[in-house]
Amino acid sequence: MIKLAINGGAEIYSISPILEIPSKNGGTPFLKRELILDDSWIDRDGMLHPNYVSVEFSGEKMAQLDHFQPGQRVNVDACVNGREHNGRVFISIKGLGITPYQSQTQQGYAQQPQQ
């Protein structure tokens, strides 16, 4: 498992309602919510590069998303998981925690007046 910290105030694009994924063997369905982050950027030529990142929250972690809404800036702790199926590798990002983004004020030394 690779741990991932999304810091710097990623903007929430959307938060899904609870999604129910049926079990392949008839057992209890898997429940999750998807947090979509908008990490789009503009290059130096003014060209927009859309970039959306999906982070899955499951189990008791789903409730953390109740306190957030689209447009809000957040920090997210997650882990990257991968699995192989039929010769292909599939990757998912599993949310571990989410907190509101708080910009850090620049800290420096106050200039002393010249005498």
C-alpha positions in Angstrom: 0.0 0.0 0.0 1.3 3.4 -1.0 0.2 6.3 1.3 -0.7 9.6 -0.3 -1.3 13.0 1.1 -3.2 15.5 -1.1 -2.3 18.8 0.5 -2.5 22.4 -0.7 -6.3 22.7 -0.9 -7.6 20.5 -3.7 -11.1 21.7 -4.6 -14.1 19.4 -4.2 -15.8 18.9 -7.6 -18.5 16.5 -6.3 -19.4 14.0 -3.6 -21.5 11.0 -4.5 -24.3 9.6 -2.4 -23.7 6.1 -1.1 -23.1 3.7 -3.9 -24.0 0.0 -3.5 -21.8 -2.5 -5.4 -23.4 -6.0 -5.5 -21.4 -8.9 -4.2 -20.2 -11.3 -6.8 -21.0 -14.3 -4.6 -24.4 -13.0 -3.3 -23.0 -11.7 0.0 -23.3 -8.3 1.5 -22.9 -5.5 -1.0 -19.9 -3.2 -0.8 -20.8 0.4 0.1 -18.8 3.5 -0.9 -18.9 7.2 -1.6 -16.8 8.9 -4.3 -15.1 12.2 -3.6 -14.1 13.8 -6.9 -11.4 16.5 -6.7 -10.8 19.1 -9.4 -7.1 19.5 -9.9 -7.4 21.2 -13.3 -4.6 23.6 -14.3 -3.7 26.2 -16.8 -0.3 26.1 -18.6 1.8 29.1 -19.4 0.1 29.3 -22.8 -3.3 29.8 -21.1 -4.5 26.3 -22.1 -6.7 24.6 -19.6 -5.9 21.0 -18.7 -8.8 19.4 -16.9 -7.8 16.9 -14.2 -10.3 15.1 -11.9 -9.2 12.6 -9.3 -11.6 10.1 -7.7 -11.1 9.1 -4.1 -13.2 6.3 -2.7 -14.4 6.4 1.0 -15.9 3.2 2.4 -17.1 1.8 5.7 -17.1 4.2 8.6 -15.0 6.7 6.6 -18.0 7.6 4.4 -19.5 9.7 7.1 -16.5 12.1 7.0 -17.8 13.4 3.7 -21.0 14.6 5.3 -19.2 17.8 6.5 -18.0 18.9 3.1 -19.5 20.3 -0.1 -18.5 21.0 -3.7 -16.3 24.1 -4.1 -14.7 23.7 -0.7 -10.9 23.3 -0.5 -9.6 20.2 1.4 -6.6 18.1 2.3 -7.0 14.4 1.9 -5.1 11.4 3.3 -5.4 8.3 1.2 -3.6 5.2 0.0 -3.1 3.9 -3.6 -4.2 0.3 -4.2 -3.6 -1.7 -7.3 -4.7 -5.2 -8.5 -4.2 -7.3 -11.5 -7.1 -8.9 -13.4 -6.8 -10.6 -16.7 -3.4 -9.1 -17.5 -4.4 -5.5 -16.7 -3.6 -3.5 -13.6 -6.4 -1.5 -12.0 -5.6 1.3 -9.5 -7.9 2.9 -6.9 -7.4 5.6 -4.4 -8.9 4.8 -1.0 -9.7 7.8 1.3 -8.4 7.6 4.9 -9.3 11.1 6.1 -10.3 14.5 4.9 -9.8 17.9 6.6 -10.6 21.5 5.6 -7.8 23.3 3.9 -6.3 26.2 5.8 -3.8 28.4 4.0 -0.6 28.9 5.8 0.5 32.5 6.2 4.1 33.0 5.1 6.4 33.2 8.0 9.5 35.3 7.8 11.6 37.8 9.8 10.3 41.3 10.2 12.7 43.8 8.6 14.3 46.1 11.1 14.3 49.8 10.1 17.7 51.1 9.1 19.3 53.7 11.4 
